[in-house]
Amino acid sequence: MTEDYFLDTIRVSFQEYSLALGNWKIGTRHVRPQDIVSTALCTVEGARDDITGAGQTHAAQALCSGIAPDMRQMLTVKDCDHYDLFTGPKWRDVIHPALSAFWRSIR
């Protein structure tokens, strides 16, 4: 990830709230997550994540309002920090099985 990309992401997401407010453009085109309709969405958060604040990932559910309810899932894993989301017992015993079940359910 380049420095410019990182700084632009911080500006768009956390300083100007451009995506959440519907003001984000790439070139001349607005980014409109509410227009996403033909995909599934599963968001996963660790309840003890000290890198990504509570609700930041699940906020995608509200932004992507065009996705049907039966194509969505939110998973909040208790006693789980940021790195537990990607490796170790929480990933193996909780997250991976939940994601696998979700993807099977939408096929």
Secondary structure, DSSP 8 states (H G I E B T S, - for coil): --HHHHHHHHIIIIIS-HHHHT--EETTEE--GGG--SS-EEEEEETT-SSS-TTTTTHHHHHTTTS-GGGEEEEEETT--TGGGTSSHHIIIIIHHHHHHHHHHT-
